[in-house]
Amino acid sequence: MTIDKLVFFDLETGGLDPKRHPITEIGAIAVFTESLQAIEELHYRVLFDPNECDPKALSINKYDAELWRKTAKEPAYVADKFSEFLRRHATLTAKRNDGSGYFCTTELAAHNAEGFDAEFLQIWYKRLNKKLPAWPQVLCTKQRSMALFKEHRFLTPPRDHKLETLAEYFGVPTKPDQTALIDTKATLEVYRSIA
């Protein structure tokens, strides 16, 4: 019997345009879907050209040229490692488009997934000529939070549904700080609060 898993992830980027700006950092945590217990973490800083970035984005994301020089890895290497991570935690059974059977893939979750992370990740993999081994629809904790307060109108809603606001609202231990793994942890903790 397969135990379902979910992979939470977060990206830091060199700007807001997924067609122009690079991914600078990726963090991910695989969890058991039912218990939301963490199984494994992944974190990489990604090598990139600062000239392709919005300087404001680099400042917000705590870019330190010396730290990246010492620790960052090539984009193709990071994509391969992330793909390996996703394949290790693939438990979602999906039907092939051509009707020839089924395959196993990974279910992803992120905060503001539809508005940011999912598109950035998909375009990044295409640019690297790689296939993202994950289901294209990403569970979005921002959307889930918005639904929670519509479903339970007696709850006092937060002022907005940003990750920082929700982390504060639900009193989660991890405070988002614009670094990929910390923000992934905060996203998971917020999801535990609203699941």
C-alpha positions as a Python dict, from the first residue, in 0.01 Angstrom:
ca = {
    (1, 'M'): (0, 0, 0),
    (2, 'T'): (131, 344, -96),
    (3, 'I'): (122, 622, 162),
    (4, 'D'): (37, 950, -10),
    (5, 'K'): (294, 1228, -3),
    (6, 'L'): (296, 1597, -86),
    (7, 'V'): (596, 1819, -164),
    (8, 'F'): (587, 2178, -40),
    (9, 'F'): (828, 2412, -216),
    (10, 'D'): (930, 2774, -242),
    (11, 'L'): (1138, 2968, -493),
    (12, 'E'): (1334, 3287, -464),
    (13, 'T'): (1387, 3465, -794),
    (14, 'G'): (1571, 3753, -952),
    (15, 'G'): (1247, 3935, -1033),
    (16, 'L'): (879, 3886, -1106),
    (17, 'D'): (890, 3784, -1474),
    (18, 'P'): (934, 3406, -1515),
    (19, 'K'): (1028, 3450, -1882),
    (20, 'R'): (1314, 3688, -1800),
    (21, 'H'): (1427, 3647, -1442),
    (22, 'P'): (1617, 3345, -1303),
    (23, 'I'): (1540, 3124, -1008),
    (24, 'T'): (1801, 3202, -744),
    (25, 'E'): (1706, 2956, -469),
    (26, 'I'): (1478, 2656, -419),
    (27, 'G'): (1360, 2485, -103),
    (28, 'A'): (1133, 2183, -65),
    (29, 'I'): (993, 1959, 208),
    (30, 'A'): (827, 1623, 139),
    (31, 'V'): (553, 1526, 385),
    (32, 'F'): (305, 1246, 440),
    (33, 'T'): (-26, 1386, 314),
    (34, 'E'): (-240, 1259, 601),
    (35, 'S'): (-20, 1350, 899),
    (36, 'L'): (175, 1634, 732),
    (37, 'Q'): (484, 1491, 902),
    (38, 'A'): (805, 1599, 727),
    (39, 'I'): (1007, 1322, 561),
    (40, 'E'): (1289, 1495, 376),
    (41, 'E'): (1414, 1846, 294),
    (42, 'L'): (1596, 1990, -4),
    (43, 'H'): (1764, 2330, -39),
    (44, 'Y'): (1984, 2478, -312),
    (45, 'R'): (2112, 2819, -407),
    (46, 'V'): (2124, 2848, -786),
    (47, 'L'): (2399, 3015, -989),
    (48, 'F'): (2267, 3304, -1199),
    (49, 'D'): (2374, 3623, -1370),
    (50, 'P'): (2292, 3922, -1146),
    (51, 'N'): (2268, 4137, -1462),
    (52, 'E'): (1952, 3944, -1554),
    (53, 'C'): (1787, 4041, -1225),
    (54, 'D'): (1592, 4325, -1075),
    (55, 'P'): (1825, 4469, -805),
    (56, 'K'): (1526, 4522, -576),
    (57, 'A'): (1441, 4150, -594),
    (58, 'L'): (1798, 4055, -507),
    (59, 'S'): (1790, 4287, -207),
    (60, 'I'): (1458, 4147, -83),
    (61, 'N'): (1585, 3790, -128),
    (62, 'K'): (1904, 3852, 73),
    (63, 'Y'): (2139, 3792, -219),
    (64, 'D'): (2502, 3782, -105),
    (65, 'A'): (2742, 3747, -400),
    (66, 'E'): (3014, 3584, -187),
    (67, 'L'): (2774, 3330, -34),
    (68, 'W'): (2636, 3238, -378),
    (69, 'R'): (2988, 3209, -520),
    (70, 'K'): (3076, 2957, -247),
    (71, 'T'): (2754, 2756, -226),
    (72, 'A'): (2539, 2790, -540),
    (73, 'K'): (2511, 2517, -801),
    (74, 'E'): (2450, 2526, -1175),
    (75, 'P'): (2078, 2547, -1272),
    (76, 'A'): (2081, 2211, -1458),
    (77, 'Y'): (2236, 2038, -1156),
    (78, 'V'): (1975, 2186, -920),
    (79, 'A'): (1691, 2091, -1155),
    (80, 'D'): (1822, 1733, -1170),
    (81, 'K'): (1850, 1713, -790),
    (82, 'F'): (1501, 1857, -748),
    (83, 'S'): (1367, 1606, -1004),
    (84, 'E'): (1529, 1319, -812),
    (85, 'F'): (1371, 1453, -492),
    (86, 'L'): (1029, 1471, -659),
    (87, 'R'): (1055, 1119, -800),
    (88, 'R'): (1141, 981, -455),
    (89, 'H'): (812, 1124, -326),
    (90, 'A'): (586, 1051, -623),
    (91, 'T'): (262, 892, -503),
    (92, 'L'): (-7, 1059, -716),
    (93, 'T'): (-155, 817, -972),
    (94, 'A'): (-258, 992, -1293),
    (95, 'K'): (-403, 870, -1622),
    (96, 'R'): (-193, 912, -1935),
    (97, 'N'): (-329, 1162, -2189),
    (98, 'D'): (-325, 900, -2463),
    (99, 'G'): (-530, 660, -2249),
    (100, 'S'): (-254, 396, -2249),
    (101, 'G'): (-255, 353, -1874),
    (102, 'Y'): (-145, 526, -1559),
    (103, 'F'): (173, 675, -1419),
    (104, 'C'): (292, 796, -1081),
    (105, 'T'): (385, 1162, -1032),
    (106, 'T'): (440, 1411, -752),
    (107, 'E'): (185, 1647, -603),
    (108, 'L'): (324, 1992, -523),
    (109, 'A'): (210, 2264, -282),
    (110, 'A'): (326, 2624, -249),
    (111, 'H'): (208, 2960, -126),
    (112, 'N'): (72, 3179, -408),
    (113, 'A'): (141, 2883, -637),
    (114, 'E'): (-84, 2988, -923),
    (115, 'G'): (27, 3348, -909),
    (116, 'F'): (401, 3285, -896),
    (117, 'D'): (590, 2967, -802),
    (118, 'A'): (422, 2713, -1032),
    (119, 'E'): (470, 2919, -1347),
    (120, 'F'): (830, 3008, -1258),
    (121, 'L'): (916, 2643, -1198),
    (122, 'Q'): (751, 2519, -1519),
    (123, 'I'): (916, 2786, -1736),
    (124, 'W'): (1255, 2723, -1569),
    (125, 'Y'): (1238, 2351, -1653),
    (126, 'K'): (1138, 2428, -2014),
    (127, 'R'): (1428, 2672, -2048),
    (128, 'L'): (1662, 2396, -1926),
    (129, 'N'): (1504, 2148, -2174),
    (130, 'K'): (1397, 1924, -1888),
    (131, 'K'): (1065, 1768, -1792),
    (132, 'L'): (929, 1862, -1451),
    (133, 'P'): (825, 1531, -1290),
    (134, 'A'): (525, 1674, -1107),
    (135, 'W'): (153, 1719, -1155),
    (136, 'P'): (97, 2057, -1328),
    (137, 'Q'): (-174, 2173, -1090),
    (138, 'V'): (-16, 2292, -766),
    (139, 'L'): (-201, 2305, -435),
    (140, 'C'): (-198, 2670, -326),
    (141, 'T'): (-199, 2757, 44),
    (142, 'K'): (-304, 3114, -37),
    (143, 'Q'): (-616, 2985, -216),
    (144, 'R'): (-682, 2739, 68),
    (145, 'S'): (-659, 3020, 322),
    (146, 'M'): (-900, 3238, 125),
    (147, 'A'): (-1145, 2947, 104),
    (148, 'L'): (-1118, 2881, 479),
    (149, 'F'): (-1240, 3229, 566),
    (150, 'K'): (-1522, 3211, 310),
    (151, 'E'): (-1632, 2872, 443),
    (152, 'H'): (-1618, 2988, 808),
    (153, 'R'): (-1749, 3343, 808),
    (154, 'F'): (-1751, 3354, 1188),
    (155, 'L'): (-1368, 3362, 1181),
    (156, 'T'): (-1206, 3705, 1179),
    (157, 'P'): (-1007, 3710, 856),
    (158, 'P'): (-646, 3831, 834),
    (159, 'R'): (-577, 4168, 668),
    (160, 'D'): (-443, 3985, 360),
    (161, 'H'): (-330, 3636, 257),
    (162, 'K'): (44, 3694, 222),
    (163, 'L'): (258, 3422, 376),
    (164, 'E'): (402, 3661, 637),
    (165, 'T'): (53, 3772, 742),
    (166, 'L'): (-80, 3417, 768),
    (167, 'A'): (224, 3299, 963),
    (168, 'E'): (161, 3576, 1214),
    (169, 'Y'): (-217, 3521, 1216),
    (170, 'F'): (-185, 3148, 1291),
    (171, 'G'): (114, 3194, 1523),
    (172, 'V'): (334, 2944, 1341),
    (173, 'P'): (685, 2903, 1483),
    (174, 'T'): (872, 2968, 1157),
    (175, 'K'): (873, 3331, 1043),
    (176, 'P'): (901, 3378, 665),
    (177, 'D'): (1220, 3561, 572),
    (178, 'Q'): (1246, 3552, 190),
    (179, 'T'): (1475, 3249, 189),
    (180, 'A'): (1349, 2937, 15),
    (181, 'L'): (1370, 2667, 283),
    (182, 'I'): (1250, 2890, 568),
    (183, 'D'): (954, 3006, 360),
    (184, 'T'): (877, 2643, 268),
    (185, 'K'): (871, 2555, 638),
    (186, 'A'): (641, 2849, 710),
    (187, 'T'): (412, 2746, 423),
    (188, 'L'): (388, 2392, 561),
    (189, 'E'): (312, 2524, 910),
    (190, 'V'): (42, 2757, 776),
    (191, 'Y'): (-109, 2466, 582),
    (192, 'R'): (-113, 2255, 899),
    (193, 'S'): (-307, 2538, 1066),
    (194, 'I'): (-572, 2556, 795),
    (195, 'A'): (-591, 2193, 677),
}
